[in-house]
Amino acid sequence: MGEERGALNNMRILLSNDDGVQAEGIQVLAAHLQAIGEVIVAAPDRQRSAAGHGITLHKPLFVERVHTDANYQAYGISGTPADCVKLGCNQLFQDIKPDIVVSGINQGGNLGTDLLYSGTVSAAIEGAVQGLPAIAVSLCGYRDLQYEEAAQFTVKLVQQVMKNGLLADTILNVNVPKTPAVGEREVRITQLGTRRYQNQYDVRSNPRGTPYYWLAGELKDVPNEPDSDVQAIQDNAISVTPVHFDFTHRPLLDTLKSWQLR
């Protein structure tokens, strides 16, 4: 496990998301995190959901200071969530890196294989790429959202991460149910579940008659293991999943070595 990174009241927190710097979720979370450390927000200047882990190589990044009513610095960046964290870690704190990266609170869940597309999760993964502990937080809903519970839980989790550390190249992916808890909310340590979509495209035409395609489709009902993040949300429990971004399928290594590839 990593080492504790100093006194909590001196902690420096880099906060990002993929919903944009003006999103309610990031503003609520920033206000709560201020109670335990110095917060700098570095987030896309517009909606960048499902951006994955893309970074900007062939055009400049523009950074604009964003006014907030709270006492923290916020920057809107013309790039992806991963761009924002990369820039935040290496530039916005000047010569001192943050102690932890937090991404969220996302509008909508990031469960199972959705992680491969998620800008929210990619922002946290970029924090781990930079050698920092990182957390991604999502609220599983899209309408009439109340972010307070997710923000309060994130503060507790950040404190535990800073106390106990995380393994290298690992993030914690958190999903919080939208439905209010009955009594004390259960917290489950989970594995990634399975999400499948019945993908389809709406075909439309622009005013000149040129066709274009708009991704649609619905989520399919797929059985999940009892200890999966998908099942936890269905059971109205908070899901905390350790995610390691080494994609190597180790059980297959010896099999591939036996193939006649020369």
Buried (B, 14 or more C-beta within 10 A) or exposed (E): EBEEBEEBEEBBBBBBBBBBBBBEBBBBBBBBBBEBBBBBBBBBBEBBBBBBBBBBEEEEBEBEEBEBEEEBBBBBBBBBBBBBBBBBBEEBBEEEBBBBBBBBBBBBBBBBEBBEBBBBBBBBBBBBBBEBBBBBBBBBBEEEBEBEBBBBBBBEBBBEBBEEBBEEEBBBBBBBBBEEEEEEBEBBEBBBBBBEBEEEEEEEEEEEEEEEEEEEEEEEEEEBEEBBBBBBBBEBBBBBBBBEBEEEEEEEEEEEEEEEEE
